[in-house]
Amino acid sequence: MRALLQRVTEASVEADRQVIGSIDRGVVTLLGVAAGDGPTDVRYVAEKIPHLRIFEDARGKFQHSLLETGGACLLISQFTLLANTRRGRRPDFLGAASPADAAPLVHDVAEALRKAGVPVVEGRFGMRMQVRLTNDGPVTILLDSRDAGPRP
């Protein structure tokens, strides 16, 4: 599972020409679910997102987490994070989970974040969306659940 976090001062997501969600200060999380991902990957990502210290203190140092700042998460499913670009010019997405497998895991991440105390706004799984954001910093962090070590 890959999660691309962007620290934002504001963000919104639109589908079918309507804004379906927006946040003020927080993170936009683009979430790609890989084939074979499961509960261990959900836990890894859902524990990292609220606790990463990517918000600055008064001295400009990354000392505060999403939970500490009271920020929100705009969560957008994005299978293109699993693109394989090693050969040729057209990426393949064979490493991405099927929509039937990915959708429940995206929902599980959203629910785990909510249980941790993070307000979560979700995009619409499988829909074409437009995401607007003001990246603060810019700060962009890539998480990969495979970085957690051996998988059970």
GUGU-5850 format. One record per atom (N, C-alpha, C): x, y, z; atom name; residue number from 1. Coordinates in nm, 2 decimals. Each point is the difference from the previous one (the first is absolute). Layout:
<drendrens>
(drendren (X; Y; Z); CA; NUM)
...
</drendrens>
This chain:
<drendrens>
(drendren (0.09; -0.12; 0.00); N; 1)
(drendren (-0.09; 0.12; 0.00); CA; 1)
(drendren (0.09; 0.12; 0.00); C; 1)
(drendren (-0.03; 0.09; -0.09); N; 2)
(drendren (0.08; 0.13; -0.01); CA; 2)
(drendren (-0.10; 0.11; 0.04); C; 2)
(drendren (0.05; 0.09; 0.08); N; 3)
(drendren (-0.07; 0.13; 0.03); CA; 3)
(drendren (0.09; 0.12; -0.02); C; 3)
(drendren (-0.05; 0.09; -0.08); N; 4)
(drendren (0.07; 0.12; -0.03); CA; 4)
(drendren (-0.07; 0.11; 0.08); C; 4)
(drendren (0.07; 0.05; 0.10); N; 5)
(drendren (-0.06; 0.11; 0.08); CA; 5)
(drendren (0.05; 0.13; -0.04); C; 5)
(drendren (-0.09; 0.10; -0.01); N; 6)
(drendren (0.04; 0.13; -0.03); CA; 6)
(drendren (-0.06; 0.09; 0.11); C; 6)
(drendren (0.09; 0.07; 0.07); N; 7)
(drendren (-0.05; 0.09; 0.11); CA; 7)
(drendren (-0.07; 0.12; -0.07); C; 7)
(drendren (-0.12; 0.04; 0.04); N; 8)
(drendren (-0.07; 0.10; -0.07); CA; 8)
(drendren (-0.06; 0.10; 0.10); C; 8)
(drendren (-0.03; 0.12; -0.06); N; 9)
(drendren (-0.07; 0.10; 0.08); CA; 9)
(drendren (-0.15; -0.01; -0.04); C; 9)
(drendren (-0.03; -0.06; -0.11); N; 10)
(drendren (-0.14; -0.02; -0.05); CA; 10)
(drendren (0.01; -0.10; -0.11); C; 10)
(drendren (-0.11; -0.07; -0.02); N; 11)
(drendren (-0.02; -0.09; -0.11); CA; 11)
(drendren (-0.14; -0.04; -0.02); C; 11)
(drendren (-0.03; -0.04; -0.12); N; 12)
(drendren (-0.14; -0.04; -0.03); CA; 12)
(drendren (0.01; -0.11; -0.12); C; 12)
(drendren (-0.11; -0.07; 0.00); N; 13)
(drendren (-0.01; -0.10; -0.11); CA; 13)
(drendren (-0.14; 0.01; -0.06); C; 13)
(drendren (0.00; -0.01; -0.14); N; 14)
(drendren (-0.12; 0.02; -0.08); CA; 14)
(drendren (-0.02; -0.12; -0.08); C; 14)
(drendren (-0.13; -0.04; -0.02); N; 15)
(drendren (-0.04; -0.11; -0.09); CA; 15)
(drendren (-0.13; 0.04; -0.06); C; 15)
(drendren (-0.01; -0.03; -0.13); N; 16)
(drendren (-0.12; 0.04; -0.07); CA; 16)
(drendren (-0.03; 0.15; 0.01); C; 16)
(drendren (0.10; 0.08; 0.00); N; 17)
(drendren (0.00; 0.14; 0.01); CA; 17)
(drendren (-0.06; 0.06; 0.13); C; 17)
(drendren (0.00; -0.08; 0.10); N; 18)
(drendren (-0.04; 0.04; 0.13); CA; 18)
(drendren (0.10; -0.03; 0.11); C; 18)
(drendren (0.02; 0.10; 0.08); N; 19)
(drendren (0.10; -0.02; 0.12); CA; 19)
(drendren (-0.07; -0.11; 0.09); C; 19)
(drendren (0.07; -0.10; 0.02); N; 20)
(drendren (-0.05; -0.11; 0.09); CA; 20)
(drendren (0.07; 0.00; 0.13); C; 20)
(drendren (0.10; 0.08; 0.02); N; 21)
(drendren (0.07; 0.00; 0.13); CA; 21)
(drendren (0.11; 0.11; 0.00); C; 21)
(drendren (0.02; 0.05; 0.12); N; 22)
(drendren (0.11; 0.10; 0.01); CA; 22)
(drendren (0.05; 0.00; 0.14); C; 22)
(drendren (0.13; 0.04; 0.02); N; 23)
(drendren (0.06; 0.02; 0.13); CA; 23)
(drendren (0.07; 0.13; 0.00); C; 23)
(drendren (0.03; 0.04; 0.13); N; 24)
(drendren (0.09; 0.12; 0.01); CA; 24)
(drendren (0.14; -0.07; 0.03); C; 24)
(drendren (0.07; 0.05; 0.10); N; 25)
(drendren (0.13; -0.05; 0.03); CA; 25)
(drendren (0.00; -0.15; 0.03); C; 25)
(drendren (0.10; -0.07; -0.06); N; 26)
(drendren (0.01; -0.14; 0.02); CA; 26)
(drendren (0.09; -0.07; -0.10); C; 26)
(drendren (-0.04; -0.12; -0.05); N; 27)
(drendren (0.07; -0.07; -0.10); CA; 27)
(drendren (-0.10; -0.05; -0.11); C; 27)
(drendren (0.05; 0.01; -0.12); N; 28)
(drendren (-0.07; -0.08; -0.11); CA; 28)
(drendren (0.08; -0.13; -0.01); C; 28)
(drendren (-0.07; -0.11; 0.01); N; 29)
(drendren (0.07; -0.13; -0.01); CA; 29)
(drendren (-0.05; -0.07; -0.13); C; 29)
(drendren (0.09; -0.02; -0.09); N; 30)
(drendren (-0.03; -0.08; -0.12); CA; 30)
(drendren (0.04; -0.14; 0.03); C; 30)
(drendren (-0.10; -0.10; -0.01); N; 31)
(drendren (0.03; -0.13; 0.05); CA; 31)
(drendren (-0.01; -0.10; -0.11); C; 31)
(drendren (0.11; -0.08; -0.02); N; 32)
(drendren (0.00; -0.10; -0.10); CA; 32)
(drendren (0.01; -0.14; 0.07); C; 32)
(drendren (-0.09; -0.09; -0.04); N; 33)
(drendren (-0.01; -0.13; 0.06); CA; 33)
(drendren (0.07; -0.10; -0.09); C; 33)
(drendren (0.10; -0.07; 0.04); N; 34)
(drendren (0.07; -0.10; -0.08); CA; 34)
(drendren (-0.07; -0.13; 0.01); C; 34)
(drendren (0.01; -0.08; -0.10); N; 35)
(drendren (-0.04; -0.14; 0.00); CA; 35)
(drendren (0.06; -0.07; 0.12); C; 35)
(drendren (-0.07; -0.07; 0.08); N; 36)
(drendren (0.05; -0.07; 0.11); CA; 36)
(drendren (0.00; 0.08; 0.13); C; 36)
(drendren (-0.04; 0.12; 0.00); N; 37)
(drendren (-0.01; 0.08; 0.12); CA; 37)
(drendren (-0.12; -0.05; 0.08); C; 37)
(drendren (0.02; 0.03; 0.13); N; 38)
(drendren (-0.10; -0.05; 0.10); CA; 38)
(drendren (0.00; 0.08; 0.13); C; 38)
(drendren (-0.05; -0.06; 0.10); N; 39)
(drendren (-0.01; 0.07; 0.13); CA; 39)
(drendren (0.13; 0.06; 0.06); C; 39)
(drendren (0.11; -0.07; -0.03); N; 40)
(drendren (0.13; 0.04; 0.05); CA; 40)
(drendren (0.04; 0.13; -0.06); C; 40)
(drendren (-0.03; 0.02; -0.13); N; 41)
(drendren (0.03; 0.12; -0.08); CA; 41)
(drendren (-0.09; 0.11; 0.05); C; 41)
(drendren (-0.13; -0.03; 0.02); N; 42)
(drendren (-0.09; 0.10; 0.05); CA; 42)
(drendren (0.05; 0.06; 0.13); C; 42)
(drendren (0.04; -0.09; 0.10); N; 43)
(drendren (0.05; 0.04; 0.13); CA; 43)
(drendren (0.12; 0.09; -0.02); C; 43)
(drendren (0.09; -0.04; -0.08); N; 44)
(drendren (0.13; 0.08; -0.01); CA; 44)
(drendren (-0.03; 0.14; -0.05); C; 44)
(drendren (-0.08; 0.01; -0.10); N; 45)
(drendren (-0.03; 0.13; -0.06); CA; 45)
(drendren (-0.09; 0.09; 0.10); C; 45)
(drendren (-0.10; -0.07; 0.05); N; 46)
(drendren (-0.09; 0.07; 0.09); CA; 46)
(drendren (0.07; 0.04; 0.14); C; 46)
(drendren (0.10; -0.06; 0.03); N; 47)
(drendren (0.08; 0.04; 0.12); CA; 47)
(drendren (0.10; 0.11; -0.03); C; 47)
(drendren (0.06; 0.00; -0.12); N; 48)
(drendren (0.09; 0.10; -0.04); CA; 48)
(drendren (-0.06; 0.13; -0.02); C; 48)
(drendren (-0.11; 0.01; -0.07); N; 49)
(drendren (-0.05; 0.13; -0.05); CA; 49)
(drendren (-0.03; 0.09; 0.12); C; 49)
(drendren (-0.07; -0.04; 0.10); N; 50)
(drendren (-0.04; 0.10; 0.11); CA; 50)
(drendren (0.12; 0.03; 0.09); C; 50)
(drendren (0.10; -0.08; 0.00); N; 51)
(drendren (0.11; 0.02; 0.09); CA; 51)
(drendren (0.13; 0.06; -0.06); C; 51)
(drendren (0.01; 0.01; -0.13); N; 52)
(drendren (0.12; 0.06; -0.06); CA; 52)
(drendren (0.01; 0.15; 0.04); C; 52)
(drendren (0.12; 0.03; 0.04); N; 53)
(drendren (0.02; 0.14; 0.04); CA; 53)
(drendren (0.05; 0.08; -0.12); C; 53)
(drendren (-0.10; 0.05; -0.07); N; 54)
(drendren (0.02; 0.08; -0.12); CA; 54)
(drendren (-0.05; 0.14; 0.01); C; 54)
(drendren (-0.04; 0.04; 0.11); N; 55)
(drendren (-0.05; 0.14; 0.02); CA; 55)
(drendren (0.10; 0.07; 0.09); C; 55)
(drendren (0.02; 0.13; -0.03); N; 56)
(drendren (0.11; 0.08; 0.06); CA; 56)
(drendren (-0.05; 0.05; 0.14); C; 56)
(drendren (0.10; 0.02; 0.09); N; 57)
(drendren (-0.02; 0.07; 0.12); CA; 57)
(drendren (0.04; 0.15; -0.02); C; 57)
(drendren (0.00; 0.08; 0.10); N; 58)
(drendren (0.03; 0.14; -0.01); CA; 58)
(drendren (0.14; 0.03; -0.06); C; 58)
(drendren (0.09; -0.10; 0.02); N; 59)
(drendren (0.14; 0.02; -0.05); CA; 59)
(drendren (0.02; -0.06; -0.14); C; 59)
(drendren (-0.11; -0.05; -0.06); N; 60)
(drendren (0.00; -0.05; -0.14); CA; 60)
(drendren (0.05; -0.14; -0.01); C; 60)
(drendren (0.01; -0.07; 0.11); N; 61)
(drendren (0.04; -0.14; 0.00); CA; 61)
(drendren (-0.12; -0.09; -0.01); C; 61)
(drendren (0.01; -0.12; -0.07); N; 62)
(drendren (-0.11; -0.09; -0.01); CA; 62)
(drendren (-0.01; -0.07; 0.14); C; 62)
(drendren (-0.09; 0.04; 0.08); N; 63)
(drendren (-0.02; -0.05; 0.13); CA; 63)
(drendren (-0.14; -0.05; 0.03); C; 63)
(drendren (-0.10; 0.04; -0.08); N; 64)
(drendren (-0.14; -0.03; 0.03); CA; 64)
(drendren (-0.06; -0.10; -0.10); C; 64)
(drendren (-0.09; -0.08; 0.04); N; 65)
(drendren (-0.07; -0.10; -0.08); CA; 65)
(drendren (-0.14; 0.06; -0.04); C; 65)
(drendren (-0.06; -0.07; -0.09); N; 66)
(drendren (-0.13; 0.03; -0.04); CA; 66)
(drendren (-0.10; 0.00; 0.12); C; 66)
(drendren (0.02; -0.09; 0.09); N; 67)
(drendren (-0.09; -0.01; 0.12); CA; 67)
(drendren (0.03; 0.12; 0.09); C; 67)
(drendren (0.12; 0.04; 0.01); N; 68)
(drendren (0.03; 0.11; 0.09); CA; 68)
(drendren (-0.04; 0.13; -0.05); C; 68)
(drendren (-0.01; 0.02; -0.13); N; 69)
(drendren (-0.04; 0.12; -0.06); CA; 69)
(drendren (-0.16; 0.01; -0.03); C; 69)
(drendren (-0.06; -0.11; 0.02); N; 70)
(drendren (-0.15; 0.00; -0.02); CA; 70)
(drendren (-0.03; 0.00; -0.15); C; 70)
(drendren (0.09; -0.04; -0.09); N; 71)
(drendren (-0.02; 0.00; -0.14); CA; 71)
(drendren (-0.09; -0.11; -0.05); C; 71)
(drendren (-0.04; 0.01; -0.12); N; 72)
(drendren (-0.08; -0.11; -0.06); CA; 72)
(drendren (0.07; -0.07; -0.12); C; 72)
(drendren (-0.06; -0.10; -0.05); N; 73)
(drendren (0.06; -0.08; -0.11); CA; 73)
(drendren (-0.10; -0.01; -0.11); C; 73)
(drendren (0.04; 0.04; -0.12); N; 74)
(drendren (-0.08; -0.02; -0.12); CA; 74)
(drendren (0.06; -0.12; -0.06); C; 74)
(drendren (-0.07; -0.11; 0.00); N; 75)
(drendren (0.05; -0.13; -0.05); CA; 75)
(drendren (-0.06; -0.04; -0.14); C; 75)
(drendren (0.10; -0.02; -0.09); N; 76)
(drendren (-0.04; -0.02; -0.14); CA; 76)
(drendren (0.07; -0.13; -0.05); C; 76)
(drendren (-0.08; -0.09; -0.04); N; 77)
(drendren (0.05; -0.13; -0.06); CA; 77)
(drendren (0.07; 0.03; -0.13); C; 77)
(drendren (0.12; -0.05; -0.02); N; 78)
(drendren (0.07; 0.03; -0.12); CA; 78)
(drendren (0.09; -0.12; -0.04); C; 78)
(drendren (-0.05; -0.08; -0.09); N; 79)
(drendren (0.07; -0.12; -0.04); CA; 79)
(drendren (0.13; 0.03; -0.08); C; 79)
(drendren (0.00; 0.12; -0.06); N; 80)
(drendren (0.12; 0.04; -0.08); CA; 80)
(drendren (0.13; 0.01; 0.09); C; 80)
(drendren (-0.01; 0.00; 0.13); N; 81)
(drendren (0.12; 0.00; 0.08); CA; 81)
(drendren (0.07; -0.14; -0.01); C; 81)
(drendren (-0.06; -0.10; -0.06); N; 82)
(drendren (0.06; -0.13; -0.02); CA; 82)
(drendren (0.05; -0.02; -0.14); C; 82)
(drendren (0.01; 0.11; -0.07); N; 83)
(drendren (0.05; -0.01; -0.14); CA; 83)
(drendren (0.14; -0.06; -0.01); C; 83)
(drendren (0.02; -0.09; -0.09); N; 84)
(drendren (0.13; -0.05; -0.03); CA; 84)
(drendren (0.05; 0.07; -0.13); C; 84)
(drendren (0.11; 0.07; 0.01); N; 85)
(drendren (0.05; 0.08; -0.12); CA; 85)
(drendren (0.14; -0.05; -0.04); C; 85)
(drendren (0.03; -0.13; 0.04); N; 86)
(drendren (0.13; -0.05; -0.03); CA; 86)
(drendren (0.03; -0.02; -0.15); C; 86)
(drendren (-0.10; -0.04; -0.07); N; 87)
(drendren (0.02; -0.03; -0.14); CA; 87)
(drendren (-0.10; 0.08; -0.09); C; 87)
(drendren (0.05; 0.05; -0.11); N; 88)
(drendren (-0.08; 0.07; -0.09); CA; 88)
(drendren (-0.04; 0.14; 0.04); C; 88)
(drendren (-0.10; 0.05; -0.06); N; 89)
(drendren (-0.05; 0.14; 0.03); CA; 89)
(drendren (-0.14; 0.00; 0.06); C; 89)
(drendren (-0.07; -0.11; 0.00); N; 90)
(drendren (-0.13; -0.01; 0.05); CA; 90)
(drendren (0.01; -0.07; 0.14); C; 90)
(drendren (-0.04; 0.06; 0.11); N; 91)
(drendren (0.00; -0.07; 0.12); CA; 91)
(drendren (-0.10; -0.12; 0.00); C; 91)
(drendren (0.03; -0.10; 0.08); N; 92)
(drendren (-0.10; -0.11; 0.02); CA; 92)
(drendren (-0.04; 0.01; 0.15); C; 92)
(drendren (-0.11; -0.05; 0.02); N; 93)
(drendren (-0.06; 0.00; 0.14); CA; 93)
(drendren (-0.03; -0.14; 0.05); C; 93)
(drendren (0.08; -0.10; -0.05); N; 94)
(drendren (-0.03; -0.14; 0.04); CA; 94)
(drendren (0.03; -0.02; 0.14); C; 94)
(drendren (0.07; 0.09; 0.07); N; 95)
(drendren (0.03; -0.02; 0.14); CA; 95)
(drendren (-0.11; 0.05; 0.09); C; 95)
(drendren (-0.10; 0.08; -0.06); N; 96)
(drendren (-0.11; 0.05; 0.08); CA; 96)
(drendren (-0.10; -0.11; 0.03); C; 96)
(drendren (-0.07; 0.02; 0.11); N; 97)
(drendren (-0.10; -0.10; 0.04); CA; 97)
(drendren (-0.12; 0.03; -0.09); C; 97)
(drendren (-0.09; -0.10; -0.02); N; 98)
(drendren (-0.12; 0.02; -0.07); CA; 98)
(drendren (-0.09; 0.09; 0.08); C; 98)
(drendren (-0.09; 0.07; -0.07); N; 99)
(drendren (-0.10; 0.09; 0.07); CA; 99)
(drendren (-0.07; -0.08; 0.11); C; 99)
(drendren (-0.04; -0.12; -0.02); N; 100)
(drendren (-0.08; -0.08; 0.10); CA; 100)
(drendren (0.09; -0.02; 0.12); C; 100)
(drendren (0.13; -0.02; -0.02); N; 101)
(drendren (0.09; -0.02; 0.12); CA; 101)
(drendren (0.04; 0.13; 0.06); C; 101)
(drendren (0.02; 0.11; -0.08); N; 102)
(drendren (0.05; 0.12; 0.05); CA; 102)
(drendren (-0.10; 0.08; 0.08); C; 102)
(drendren (-0.13; 0.01; -0.05); N; 103)
(drendren (-0.10; 0.09; 0.06); CA; 103)
(drendren (-0.02; -0.03; 0.15); C; 103)
(drendren (-0.01; -0.12; 0.05); N; 104)
(drendren (-0.02; -0.02; 0.14); CA; 104)
(drendren (0.13; 0.04; 0.08); C; 104)
(drendren (0.11; -0.02; -0.05); N; 105)
(drendren (0.13; 0.04; 0.07); CA; 105)
(drendren (0.01; 0.15; 0.01); C; 105)
(drendren (-0.04; 0.08; -0.10); N; 106)
(drendren (-0.01; 0.14; 0.00); CA; 106)
(drendren (-0.09; 0.04; 0.11); C; 106)
(drendren (-0.12; -0.06; 0.01); N; 107)
(drendren (-0.10; 0.03; 0.10); CA; 107)
(drendren (0.06; -0.03; 0.14); C; 107)
(drendren (0.07; -0.11; 0.01); N; 108)
(drendren (0.06; -0.04; 0.13); CA; 108)
(drendren (0.10; 0.10; 0.05); C; 108)
(drendren (0.08; 0.06; -0.09); N; 109)
(drendren (0.09; 0.10; 0.03); CA; 109)
(drendren (-0.07; 0.13; 0.06); C; 109)
(drendren (-0.11; 0.04; -0.08); N; 110)
(drendren (-0.08; 0.11; 0.05); CA; 110)
(drendren (-0.06; -0.02; 0.14); C; 110)
(drendren (-0.05; -0.12; 0.02); N; 111)
(drendren (-0.06; -0.03; 0.13); CA; 111)
(drendren (0.11; 0.00; 0.11); C; 111)
(drendren (0.11; -0.06; -0.03); N; 112)
(drendren (0.11; 0.00; 0.10); CA; 112)
(drendren (0.05; 0.14; 0.04); C; 112)
(drendren (0.00; 0.09; -0.10); N; 113)
(drendren (0.04; 0.14; 0.03); CA; 113)
(drendren (-0.10; 0.06; 0.08); C; 113)
(drendren (-0.13; -0.02; -0.03); N; 114)
(drendren (-0.11; 0.06; 0.08); CA; 114)
(drendren (0.01; -0.05; 0.15); C; 114)
(drendren (0.02; -0.13; 0.01); N; 115)
(drendren (0.02; -0.06; 0.14); CA; 115)
(drendren (0.11; 0.07; 0.07); C; 115)
(drendren (0.11; 0.04; -0.07); N; 116)
(drendren (0.11; 0.06; 0.06); CA; 116)
(drendren (-0.03; 0.15; 0.04); C; 116)
(drendren (-0.11; 0.05; -0.05); N; 117)
(drendren (-0.03; 0.14; 0.03); CA; 117)
(drendren (0.02; 0.10; -0.11); C; 117)
(drendren (0.02; -0.05; -0.12); N; 118)
(drendren (0.03; 0.09; -0.11); CA; 118)
(drendren (-0.13; 0.01; -0.08); C; 118)
(drendren (-0.05; 0.13; -0.02); N; 119)
(drendren (-0.11; 0.02; -0.09); CA; 119)
(drendren (0.04; -0.04; -0.15); C; 119)
(drendren (-0.08; -0.08; -0.06); N; 120)
(drendren (0.03; -0.05; -0.13); CA; 120)
(drendren (-0.11; 0.03; -0.10); C; 120)
(drendren (0.04; 0.06; -0.12); N; 121)
(drendren (-0.09; 0.02; -0.11); CA; 121)
(drendren (0.05; -0.09; -0.11); C; 121)
(drendren (-0.09; -0.07; -0.06); N; 122)
(drendren (0.05; -0.10; -0.11); CA; 122)
(drendren (-0.05; 0.05; -0.13); C; 122)
(drendren (0.08; -0.04; -0.10); N; 123)
(drendren (-0.04; 0.01; -0.14); CA; 123)
(drendren (-0.10; -0.11; -0.03); C; 123)
(drendren (-0.03; -0.02; -0.13); N; 124)
(drendren (-0.09; -0.11; -0.04); CA; 124)
(drendren (0.08; -0.10; -0.07); C; 124)
(drendren (0.01; -0.12; 0.06); N; 125)
(drendren (0.08; -0.11; -0.06); CA; 125)
(drendren (-0.04; -0.03; -0.14); C; 125)
(drendren (0.10; -0.01; -0.09); N; 126)
(drendren (-0.03; -0.03; -0.14); CA; 126)
(drendren (-0.05; 0.11; -0.09); C; 126)
(drendren (-0.02; 0.11; 0.05); N; 127)
(drendren (-0.05; 0.11; -0.08); CA; 127)
(drendren (0.11; 0.09; -0.04); C; 127)
(drendren (-0.02; 0.07; -0.11); N; 128)
(drendren (0.09; 0.10; -0.05); CA; 128)
(drendren (-0.02; 0.12; 0.09); C; 128)
(drendren (0.11; 0.05; 0.06); N; 129)
(drendren (-0.02; 0.12; 0.09); CA; 129)
(drendren (0.10; 0.10; -0.03); C; 129)
(drendren (-0.02; 0.12; 0.04); N; 130)
(drendren (0.09; 0.11; 0.00); CA; 130)
(drendren (0.03; 0.04; 0.14); C; 130)
(drendren (0.13; 0.00; 0.03); N; 131)
(drendren (0.04; 0.04; 0.14); CA; 131)
(drendren (0.07; 0.13; -0.01); C; 131)
(drendren (-0.04; 0.09; 0.08); N; 132)
(drendren (0.06; 0.14; 0.01); CA; 132)
(drendren (0.06; 0.01; 0.14); C; 132)
(drendren (0.13; 0.05; 0.01); N; 133)
(drendren (0.06; 0.01; 0.13); CA; 133)
(drendren (0.10; 0.11; -0.01); C; 133)
(drendren (0.03; 0.05; 0.12); N; 134)
(drendren (0.11; 0.10; 0.02); CA; 134)
(drendren (0.10; -0.08; 0.09); C; 134)
(drendren (0.11; -0.05; -0.06); N; 135)
(drendren (0.10; -0.07; 0.07); CA; 135)
(drendren (0.08; 0.10; 0.08); C; 135)
(drendren (0.01; -0.03; 0.13); N; 136)
(drendren (0.06; 0.09; 0.10); CA; 136)
(drendren (0.15; -0.04; 0.02); C; 136)
(drendren (0.09; 0.08; -0.05); N; 137)
(drendren (0.14; -0.02; 0.02); CA; 137)
(drendren (0.08; 0.01; -0.13); C; 137)
(drendren (-0.01; -0.08; -0.10); N; 138)
(drendren (-0.08; -0.12; -0.01); CA; 138)
(drendren (0.06; -0.11; 0.09); C; 138)
(drendren (-0.09; -0.08; 0.05); N; 139)
(drendren (0.03; -0.12; 0.08); CA; 139)
(drendren (-0.07; -0.12; -0.06); C; 139)
(drendren (0.07; -0.09; -0.06); N; 140)
(drendren (-0.05; -0.12; -0.06); CA; 140)
(drendren (0.08; -0.12; 0.05); C; 140)
(drendren (-0.07; -0.10; 0.05); N; 141)
(drendren (0.06; -0.12; 0.06); CA; 141)
(drendren (-0.06; -0.12; -0.06); C; 141)
(drendren (0.09; -0.10; -0.04); N; 142)
(drendren (-0.05; -0.13; -0.05); CA; 142)
(drendren (0.02; -0.11; 0.10); C; 142)
(drendren (-0.11; -0.07; 0.03); N; 143)
(drendren (0.00; -0.11; 0.09); CA; 143)
(drendren (-0.03; -0.13; -0.08); C; 143)
(drendren (0.07; -0.10; 0.03); N; 144)
(drendren (-0.02; -0.13; -0.07); CA; 144)
(drendren (0.00; -0.11; 0.11); C; 144)
(drendren (-0.11; -0.07; 0.01); N; 145)
(drendren (-0.02; -0.10; 0.11); CA; 145)
(drendren (0.11; -0.11; -0.01); C; 145)
(drendren (0.06; -0.02; -0.12); N; 146)
(drendren (0.10; -0.10; -0.01); CA; 146)
(drendren (0.13; 0.04; 0.07); C; 146)
(drendren (0.01; 0.13; 0.04); N; 147)
(drendren (0.11; 0.05; 0.08); CA; 147)
(drendren (0.00; -0.05; 0.14); C; 147)
(drendren (-0.11; -0.06; 0.04); N; 148)
(drendren (-0.02; -0.04; 0.14); CA; 148)
(drendren (0.08; -0.13; 0.03); C; 148)
(drendren (0.05; -0.06; -0.10); N; 149)
(drendren (0.08; -0.12; 0.02); CA; 149)
(drendren (-0.08; -0.13; -0.05); C; 149)
(drendren (0.04; -0.12; 0.05); N; 150)
(drendren (-0.05; -0.12; -0.05); CA; 150)
(drendren (-0.16; 0.00; 0.03); C; 150)
(drendren (-0.06; -0.06; -0.10); N; 151)
(drendren (-0.15; -0.01; 0.01); CA; 151)
(drendren (-0.04; -0.14; 0.05); C; 151)
(drendren (-0.10; 0.00; 0.08); N; 152)
(drendren (-0.05; -0.13; 0.05); CA; 152)
(drendren (-0.05; -0.09; -0.10); C; 152)
</drendrens>
